[in-house]
Amino acid sequence: MFKRWLDKRMSKTQQDESERYLAMLKGANAAVIDMVAISTMLWAARMQQRGTDLYDVALWIDEEPTMAFALGKLIKNVQGTDPGDANGLMVWLHTVRAAQWPELKHTARLIWHELQRAPSDAGYRARQLARDEGIDQPTCGLMAPTDFEMVR
């Protein structure tokens, strides 16, 4: 009984956080969307170099149930040094949570939909930044992860 209550409470809190983040993106100007999109792609390249393909989150999330907690800790660390760069991690945190709690998936899809407003050269610029960090052949494209595409 307590576990069910705790799960429901956590889900509600996470839904509220996702909706606040989505509202921020909806109200953001082009420069902010550009920065968030580039950061999102850059973090995907960084994590891929560490062996985690964030774009395939739906395929591995059951094997990594603590990934959301790990991303939360990483966000706190990054916010202390480069708050703008933490925004890309926030996108991934909401995505990972949605992979674990299906009731969050719609909001996560809308977050990815908002990122589609980024300029068409955002992927190119993310690849350049990844190469500058020493990441060989980064995969940087602003596609939604597996199972997070917008359904029309």
N, C-alpha and C positions, 0 to 999 in steps of 0.2 A: 504494500500500500504506500509506504513512504517513498519507495523508488519511483512508483508511477507519479506521485505528486511532484517529486523532484524533477523528473523528466519533463513533466508538463510545465513546471516553473522555468526550467532552463530553456525550453523551447520558446516560451513566451518572451523571455528576456532577449534571446537571440533574434527572434522575429522583430522585436522593437529596435534592436541595434541595426539589423539589416535594413529596415524601413527608414531609419534616420540616415544611414549611409546612402541609400537610394535617393532620398530627398535632397541630400547635399549634391549628388551628381546631377539630378534633374535641374537644380538651380545654378549649376556651375557654368561658367563661360567656357569658350573654346580652349583657352590656354590651360585651364584647370583640367578639363577632360583630356587634353593632349598629355599633360604631365602624368595623370593617373594611368592612362593607357600605356605610356612608355614604361612607367614603373612596373605595371602589371606584367608586361612582356619581359622586362629585364629580370624580374624575380623568377619568372618561369624558366628563363635561361640559366639563372644561377642555381635553381633547384635541380634542373635537369643535369647540370654538371655534377651535382651531388648524388645523382642517381634516382631522383624523383620526378616523374613526368606529371606535372600538375594538370596538364590538359587531359589526362586520362584518369582523373580523380575517381570517377565512378567505377573504374576497374580495380583499383587497389585500396579503396578506403576501408573495406572490411578488414584488411590485413594491417592497417595503420590507424586504429581507432583513436590514438592520442595525437594525431596530426594537428587537429584544431588547437589543442593546448600548446603544442610546440610552436605553431605559428603565432599564437597569442604572446608567448614569451619573446619570440623573435621581434614582433611588432614593438613591444615595450623597449627592447634594446635599441632598435633602429630609431624609434621616436626620440630617444635621447640624443642621437647624433645627427639624424637627417629626417626630420618629420615628413617632408615631402615624399621621400622614398618609401615611407611606411604605408602610403596610400595604396600602392600596388599590392602589398601584403594584405591589406584590408580586403581587397577584392578576393584574393585567394582564401582568406579566412572565411568570408561569407559563402564562398563556393564549397569549401570543404564541409562547413557546417550543414549546408543544404544537401550535400551528398549523404550525410548521416541522418538528417531529419527531413524527410520528404515535404513536410509542411512549410519549409523554408525555401523550397526550390523555385517557386514562382518569383519571389523577390530576387533571388540570385539571378534568375534569367533576365529580369528587368535591369539589374545592375549591368550585366553583360550587354544588354541592348543599348544602354546609355553610352557605354564605351565605344560603340560603333560610330559615335559622332566625332571621334578623333580624326584628325587629318590623315589622308591616305599615306603619307610618308612616315607615320609614327613607327611602323614596323622597321623601316630602314634605319631610323634614328636609334631605335632600341638595339638593333643588331650592331650598330657602330659602337654604342656604349658598352655592350657586352664584349665586343672585341677589344675595346680599350681596357677592359678588366681582365683580359687574357682568356676569355671563353672562346674556344675554337668552334666554329660552325654553329653558332647559336640559332635555335629555332625561335624566331620572333615573329609571330603573326597574331593579329588581333581577332582570332577566331574564338568562339565560345568553346569551352571544354566539352568533352563527350557528355552527352545527356543534358546540356545546358543551352542548347540552341533555342531560339525563339520559335515557337510553333505559330504558324499563321493560319 
